[in-house]
Amino acid sequence: MLVKHVSELIGNTPLFEIPQSVHGLKNVNLFAKLELLNPFGSVKDKSAWNVLKDDIEQIAAEGKTVIESSSGNMAKAMQLVCSVYGVPFKIVTNRIKVREVKQVLQLLGADVDELPGLSECPDPTDPNDPITFIEQMMSANPGKYFHTSQYTNEKNIHAHYHSTGKEIHDDLKAADRGEVDFFIGGLGTTGSTRGSGTYLKEQNKDLKNIGVIASKGHLLPGIRNVDEMYEVGLFRKDFYDDIIEVSMDESIDAMLTMVKKCGILAGPTGGGSLAAAIKYLKPIDEKLTRKHNAVFIVCDRIEWYISYLQKNRPELFGLAVKKDTVKAVSQEEIDKAPEVDVDELESLIAKADKPVIVDMRGTMAFKASRIPGSINIPADNLEDIADMGTPFGTSQKVILVCPTGEVSKRFAAHFKAKDVDCHSLSGGFVAWRDADKATEKSKTSGGRRLLVGTKS
């Protein structure tokens, strides 16, 4: 096959039938849509090309810079499209949590404006929002930027309606295998699942669209967890017949199954979709009276995630497994973690022997509004510190504050086991704010930061 432009390589990815011996389902044919075989390595190739193809030549002629917020795959694909047309690309993000993603973007020449990182616990009080930053930059520089706005751009959906969904249908039809009965995919921007699912539903009105998200507190690159879906403008809960949660461990295990038993170099999010597919279909399987077809998306490749896998599965690389870590805290220990409510904390602050209050939110949220006297150690940093040792003395009372009190309980349980008098603030900073307790913030004036007392 001779091609003259990289866009000709986007799409028409294979549909791979997972062997029954692998998935164990008796009445379901399970297929993997191999979007990892797009030229830039992911399902986002289709989205990136579709949001840019109609405007990219004009953008180049006008000397504009394409700007977007992305955690990785969309940014990589957009950078490569922009490179082909000689257009600068700027990414504004606070979600690059995998080292290789940032390194590849830098290698490709992207201008990465990386804001201070978020806690894994989504923070509704954090002004550290890449979209807000992009809007501010565009207002300050009229005519300089072209914002593709992947989280709200309907072209993201259209890309997969006209390609991914149609390709799946056409491939099954050509093989005389019937229609798709179940379609399963990870929920990021939700463009791929909504576009593909809409097309497939038009071919089979009984199709079930199943979304996949990560469990609370779990990081699966490229998809959201249960607390984060409100952030996505394209997300429509009523579009999905069911939404399945998968843990990081379930996803990695399923990924390894695909790699070792199918020879598919899928990434952890593709593993998550396989795990979710089997989790959803297994209870249904025995009740089916005919063979059904289920398709899930393998969105990208394993090579992007080596550091992620080394951190979360060190034994795969012959590295020592650290058992005494924050991640190793059990749910039973988390449930027993000591807590204080906002009134108790307010009383403690009023005493002469004040506790050490550690705010685990992102840096910008901390600067904007915080509990008086608190210090800032974002959750990711505190986890690294905790894995190396205990940063608090056993004679100190320590209060941990995260956005909603979820992540801080895990840390409180970890430090409690180290004999630290450590408590989590129940409800987190949101509860403190909603109770109208006193806060303070940093305010810039004449080049200096001033501390201003306020009431939330």
RAVEN-V991064 format. One line per field, one symbol per residue. phi: phi as a letter, one per 20 degrees, with the letter a starting at -180 (. if undefined). psi: psi as a letter, one per 40 degrees, with the letter a starting at -180 (. if undefined). Layout:
BEGIN
phi = ???
psi = ???
END
This chain:
BEGIN
phi = .dcdbfffeenlffddefggfeemeedcedcdeeffeffeobffgffffffdgfcfffgffemedfcbdberfffffffffffgdmdfccddbccfdcgfffffffffnfeedefgfeffegdfeeffdgffffffffffcgneddeflffcfffffggefecgffffffffffeldneedcccbfddfmffffffffffffebfegdedeccefgnddcgncedgedfffefefcgffefacdeceffgffffgffffeddmeefefffffffffgfffegfegfefdbfddccceeebdfffcffffffecgffdmefeeeecffefffffffeffcceffffgffffefeffeddeeffgfffffabfgnfddcggffffffffereedffeeeddecdgcnefffffffffgfemefdcdffnmffffffemefccbeceblndededfbdf
psi = hhieiddeehafiihhhhiddddehdehhhihhgeeeideeideddddddeddeeddddddefihhiihiecddddddddddddefhihhhhifehehdddddddddeeighghiiiiiehhheeheghddddddddddeghedihhdgdeehddddddddecdddddddddddefeaihdhhhiihceedddddddddddddheeihhhihiiiheihhheiiideedeehdehhdedhdihhhiidddddddddddddeefhgiidddddddddddddddddddeieihihhhihhdaiddefddddddegddeeeihhhdgiddehidddddehiiiiddddddddeidgiihhhheiiddddddhihheiihgidddddddddeaheiieeihhhhhadeedddddddddddeefhghiihheaddddddefihiiihhhhfeihihhhih.
END
